[in-house]
Amino acid sequence: MRPSALLVLFCLCLLASGCRKDAPPPPSLTPEQKALQQREATASEILDQAMQLVHDGEFLDNDTALGLFNQALDLDPDLTPARYQRAGLLVILGRNDAAMADLDYIIEHDPEYMQAHYTRGVLLLRRGEFREAARELTRVIEADSTMAEAFVRRGLCYLNLDRTDEAVDDFTSALALDPANLDANYNRGMARMRLGDYAAAFKDLSQAFILDSTNTRLIMARAKAAMALEQYDAAANDLRRAIGLEPSRSALYGLLAEALKGADDMDGAIEALRKARGLAQAAGDATMAAAYQRQLEAYLDQTYP
């Protein structure tokens, strides 16, 4: 290579190296910013400690977990997972107003946090604020139409607002997502009872019974549907099962008396009413005891005029 060519190459290398510029160092944090970062990091560590107390979906020590959530939020009030977890724990502890305050804070600062909307809707449902609860749950469903429990809870709102057809639609949507959902099966059965569709109600309640055969409220409901269909023997069998689970409940014997009367077993119906009356008296329920006595007298008059 000629000397002139070497000189040109050397000059080009100098120019290239002169054109390189190192990236400027990041601006140094102010003491306040460093302190904020430290608080946020510590808050996250405390949240991790609290979540380590979860076992099988429950906190091993509610008080300790609550204390840790409080510490984390004192350091970082905008740590949304800590605030949401605290809200859920407060619900478990029966402190619904405090839980609602946490949920309102989350929604104000992060309107798209759908878990907070769902939990808020559930709390409003428990309070009996059915319209507001339905609106909250509708927002959740619009954001995620695969959440079966949101349909179930909104269906309960509609049922309490006498929007029974819409309730049936919501329970049906829940069952399309989760066919083994006990609440959806039971409540669709109850809604269909209200609409007078007793055959469909009996089918729903039978499916619910498969899922929970020890639920006396469910068994009573299925017995009522069976009686509406004039299936009195089936109703009586259900009620005997319920009595085996709750032998001191007078209402079960009262319903059994009705089923036995429908099955033309008046002696059995009279005996069931005597038992119902005795249990009501033992419980100090004079009103129900008197009602069973009147019903008993009517049955005696019909059977032994």
C-alpha positions as CSV (number, residue, x, y, z in Angstrom):
1,M,0.0,0.0,0.0
2,R,1.3,3.5,-0.9
3,P,2.1,5.9,2.0
4,S,-0.5,8.3,0.9
5,A,-3.2,5.6,1.1
6,L,-2.0,4.7,4.6
7,L,-2.3,8.4,5.6
8,V,-5.8,8.6,4.3
9,L,-6.9,5.4,6.1
10,F,-5.3,6.7,9.4
11,C,-7.2,10.0,9.0
12,L,-10.5,8.3,8.4
13,C,-10.0,6.2,11.5
14,L,-9.3,9.3,13.5
15,L,-12.5,10.9,12.1
16,A,-14.6,7.9,12.9
17,S,-13.3,7.6,16.5
18,G,-13.9,11.3,16.9
19,C,-17.5,10.9,15.8
20,R,-18.4,8.4,18.5
21,K,-20.1,9.8,21.5
22,D,-20.6,7.8,24.7
23,A,-24.2,7.8,26.1
24,P,-24.7,10.4,28.7
25,P,-24.9,9.0,32.3
26,P,-28.4,8.9,33.7
27,P,-29.2,11.8,35.9
28,S,-28.5,11.3,39.5
29,L,-31.5,10.8,41.7
30,T,-32.4,13.4,44.3
31,P,-32.4,12.3,47.9
32,E,-36.2,12.4,47.8
33,Q,-36.3,10.1,44.8
34,K,-33.9,7.7,46.4
35,A,-36.0,7.6,49.5
36,L,-39.2,7.0,47.4
37,Q,-37.5,4.1,45.6
38,Q,-36.4,2.6,48.9
39,R,-39.9,2.8,50.4
40,E,-41.5,1.2,47.3
41,A,-39.0,-1.6,47.3
42,T,-39.5,-2.2,51.0
43,A,-43.3,-2.1,50.5
44,S,-43.1,-4.8,47.8
45,E,-40.9,-7.0,50.1
46,I,-43.5,-6.7,52.9
47,L,-46.3,-7.6,50.4
48,D,-44.3,-10.7,49.5
49,Q,-44.1,-11.6,53.2
50,A,-47.8,-11.2,53.6
51,M,-48.6,-13.4,50.6
52,Q,-46.3,-16.1,52.0
53,L,-49.0,-16.6,54.7
54,V,-51.5,-17.8,52.1
55,H,-52.3,-21.5,52.2
56,D,-55.0,-23.2,50.2
57,G,-56.5,-19.8,49.4
58,E,-56.6,-18.6,53.0
59,F,-54.3,-16.6,55.3
60,L,-52.8,-18.7,58.0
61,D,-52.9,-15.7,60.4
62,N,-55.3,-13.0,59.4
63,D,-54.1,-10.4,62.0
64,T,-50.4,-10.8,60.9
65,A,-51.4,-10.5,57.3
66,L,-53.4,-7.4,57.9
67,G,-50.6,-5.9,59.8
68,L,-48.2,-6.5,56.9
69,F,-50.6,-5.0,54.4
70,N,-51.0,-2.0,56.6
71,Q,-47.2,-1.6,56.7
72,A,-46.8,-2.0,53.0
73,L,-49.5,0.6,52.3
74,D,-48.1,3.1,54.8
75,L,-44.9,3.0,52.8
76,D,-46.5,2.9,49.3
77,P,-50.2,3.9,49.3
78,D,-50.4,3.2,45.5
79,L,-49.3,-0.5,45.8
80,T,-52.5,-1.8,44.3
81,P,-52.0,-5.5,44.9
82,A,-51.5,-4.8,48.6
83,R,-54.6,-2.7,48.8
84,Y,-56.7,-5.2,46.9
85,Q,-55.5,-8.1,49.1
86,R,-56.2,-6.0,52.2
87,A,-59.7,-5.3,50.9
88,G,-60.3,-9.0,50.5
89,L,-59.0,-9.8,54.0
90,L,-61.2,-7.0,55.5
91,V,-64.2,-8.7,53.9
92,I,-63.3,-12.0,55.5
93,L,-63.0,-10.1,58.8
94,G,-66.5,-8.6,58.4
95,R,-65.1,-5.0,58.0
96,N,-67.0,-4.3,54.9
97,D,-66.9,-0.5,55.1
98,A,-63.1,-0.5,55.3
99,A,-62.9,-2.9,52.5
100,M,-65.2,-0.7,50.4
101,A,-62.9,2.3,51.1
102,D,-59.9,0.3,49.8
103,L,-61.8,-0.8,46.7
104,D,-63.0,2.8,46.0
105,Y,-59.4,4.0,46.3
106,I,-58.2,1.4,43.7
107,I,-61.0,2.2,41.2
108,E,-60.3,5.9,41.6
109,H,-56.6,5.5,40.8
110,D,-56.9,2.5,38.4
111,P,-60.4,2.4,36.8
112,E,-59.5,-0.7,34.7
113,Y,-58.7,-2.9,37.7
114,M,-61.6,-5.3,37.2
115,Q,-61.0,-7.4,40.3
116,A,-61.8,-4.3,42.4
117,H,-65.0,-3.7,40.4
118,Y,-66.1,-7.4,40.9
119,T,-65.4,-7.4,44.6
120,R,-67.2,-4.0,45.0
121,G,-70.2,-5.5,43.1
122,V,-70.3,-8.4,45.5
123,L,-70.2,-6.1,48.6
124,L,-73.0,-4.0,47.1
125,L,-75.0,-7.1,46.5
126,R,-74.6,-8.1,50.2
127,R,-75.7,-4.6,51.2
128,G,-78.9,-5.0,49.2
129,E,-77.9,-2.2,46.8
130,F,-78.9,-4.4,43.8
131,R,-79.0,-1.7,41.1
132,E,-75.6,-0.4,41.8
133,A,-74.2,-3.9,42.2
134,A,-75.6,-4.9,38.8
135,R,-74.0,-1.9,37.2
136,E,-70.6,-2.8,38.7
137,L,-70.9,-6.4,37.6
138,T,-72.0,-5.4,34.1
139,R,-68.8,-3.5,33.8
140,V,-66.8,-6.6,34.8
141,I,-68.7,-8.8,32.3
142,E,-68.2,-6.3,29.5
143,A,-64.4,-6.4,30.2
144,D,-64.3,-10.2,30.7
145,S,-67.3,-12.3,29.5
146,T,-65.6,-15.5,30.7
147,M,-66.1,-14.9,34.4
148,A,-68.9,-17.2,35.5
149,E,-69.2,-15.8,39.0
150,A,-69.8,-12.3,37.7
151,F,-72.9,-13.7,35.8
152,V,-74.0,-15.5,38.9
153,R,-73.8,-12.4,41.1
154,R,-75.5,-10.2,38.5
155,G,-78.2,-12.8,38.1
156,L,-78.8,-12.6,41.9
157,C,-79.1,-8.8,41.5
158,Y,-81.7,-9.2,38.8
159,L,-83.6,-11.8,40.8
160,N,-83.9,-9.4,43.7
161,L,-85.0,-6.6,41.3
162,D,-87.8,-8.9,39.9
163,R,-86.0,-9.0,36.6
164,T,-86.4,-12.8,36.6
165,D,-86.0,-13.5,32.9
166,E,-82.7,-11.6,32.9
167,A,-81.7,-13.5,35.9
168,V,-82.3,-16.8,34.1
169,D,-80.3,-15.6,31.2
170,D,-77.3,-14.7,33.5
171,F,-77.4,-18.1,35.3
172,T,-77.6,-19.8,31.9
173,S,-74.5,-17.8,30.8
174,A,-72.7,-18.9,34.0
175,L,-73.6,-22.5,33.4
176,A,-72.3,-22.3,29.8
177,L,-68.9,-21.3,31.2
178,D,-69.1,-23.6,34.3
179,P,-71.7,-26.4,34.1
180,A,-70.8,-27.6,37.7
181,N,-71.5,-24.2,39.2
182,L,-73.7,-24.9,42.3
183,D,-75.0,-21.4,42.8
184,A,-75.9,-21.0,39.1
185,N,-77.8,-24.3,39.0
186,Y,-79.6,-23.6,42.3
187,N,-80.6,-20.0,41.5
188,R,-81.7,-20.7,38.0
189,G,-84.0,-23.4,39.5
190,M,-85.3,-20.8,42.0
191,A,-85.8,-18.3,39.2
192,R,-87.7,-20.8,37.1
193,M,-89.9,-21.7,40.1
194,R,-90.8,-18.0,40.3
195,L,-91.7,-18.1,36.6
196,G,-93.9,-21.2,37.1
197,D,-91.6,-23.4,35.0
198,Y,-91.6,-26.2,37.6
199,A,-90.3,-29.0,35.3
200,A,-87.2,-26.9,34.4
201,A,-86.8,-25.8,38.0
202,F,-86.9,-29.4,39.2
203,K,-84.2,-30.3,36.6
204,D,-81.9,-27.5,37.7
205,L,-82.4,-28.3,41.4
206,S,-81.7,-31.9,40.7
207,Q,-78.4,-31.0,39.1
208,A,-77.6,-28.8,42.1
209,F,-78.5,-31.7,44.4
210,I,-75.9,-33.9,42.6
211,L,-73.3,-31.2,43.4
212,D,-74.4,-30.8,47.1
213,S,-76.7,-33.5,48.5
214,T,-76.4,-32.3,52.1
215,N,-77.8,-28.8,51.5
216,T,-81.2,-28.7,53.2
217,R,-82.2,-25.4,51.6
218,L,-81.7,-27.0,48.2
219,I,-83.5,-30.2,49.1
220,M,-86.5,-28.2,50.4
221,A,-86.6,-26.2,47.1
222,R,-86.5,-29.4,45.0
223,A,-89.3,-30.9,47.2
224,K,-91.4,-27.8,46.5
225,A,-90.8,-28.1,42.8
226,A,-91.8,-31.8,43.0
227,M,-95.0,-31.0,44.8
228,A,-95.9,-28.3,42.2
229,L,-95.5,-31.2,39.7
230,E,-97.7,-33.4,41.9
231,Q,-94.7,-35.7,42.5
232,Y,-95.6,-36.1,46.1
233,D,-93.7,-39.3,46.8
234,A,-90.5,-37.8,45.5
235,A,-91.1,-34.7,47.5
236,A,-91.6,-36.7,50.7
237,N,-88.4,-38.7,50.1
238,D,-86.5,-35.4,49.7
239,L,-88.0,-34.0,52.9
240,R,-87.2,-37.2,54.9
241,R,-83.6,-36.8,53.7
242,A,-83.6,-33.1,54.8
243,I,-85.0,-34.1,58.2
244,G,-82.2,-36.6,58.6
245,L,-79.8,-33.7,58.2
246,E,-81.7,-31.2,60.4
247,P,-84.1,-33.2,62.7
248,S,-85.0,-30.3,64.9
249,R,-86.3,-28.0,62.1
250,S,-90.1,-27.8,62.3
251,A,-90.5,-26.3,58.8
252,L,-89.3,-29.6,57.3
253,Y,-92.0,-31.6,59.1
254,G,-94.6,-29.0,58.0
255,L,-93.6,-29.5,54.3
256,L,-93.5,-33.3,54.8
257,A,-97.1,-33.1,56.0
258,E,-98.1,-31.4,52.8
259,A,-96.3,-33.9,50.7
260,L,-97.8,-36.9,52.5
261,K,-101.3,-35.3,52.2
262,G,-100.8,-35.0,48.5
263,A,-99.7,-38.7,48.4
264,D,-103.0,-39.6,50.3
265,D,-101.1,-40.6,53.4
266,M,-103.1,-38.6,55.9
267,D,-102.0,-40.6,59.0
268,G,-98.4,-39.8,58.0
269,A,-99.3,-36.2,57.4
270,I,-101.0,-35.9,60.8
271,E,-98.0,-37.4,62.6
272,A,-95.6,-35.0,60.7
273,L,-97.7,-32.0,61.8
274,R,-97.7,-33.1,65.4
275,K,-93.9,-33.3,65.2
276,A,-93.7,-29.9,63.6
277,R,-96.0,-28.4,66.3
278,G,-93.9,-30.0,69.1
279,L,-90.6,-28.7,67.6
280,A,-92.1,-25.2,67.3
281,Q,-93.2,-25.2,70.9
282,A,-89.8,-26.4,72.0
283,A,-88.2,-23.6,70.1
284,G,-90.6,-21.0,71.7
285,D,-92.1,-20.1,68.4
286,A,-95.7,-19.7,69.4
287,T,-96.8,-18.3,66.0
288,M,-95.7,-21.4,64.1
289,A,-96.9,-23.7,66.8
290,A,-100.4,-22.2,66.5
291,A,-100.3,-22.4,62.6
292,Y,-99.4,-26.1,62.8
293,Q,-102.2,-26.7,65.3
294,R,-104.7,-25.1,63.0
295,Q,-103.4,-27.2,60.1
296,L,-103.5,-30.3,62.2
297,E,-107.1,-29.7,63.2
298,A,-108.0,-29.3,59.6
299,Y,-106.3,-32.6,58.6
300,L,-108.0,-34.4,61.5
301,D,-111.4,-33.1,60.4
302,Q,-110.8,-34.3,56.9
303,T,-109.6,-37.7,58.0
304,Y,-111.9,-38.4,60.9
305,P,-115.0,-36.3,60.4
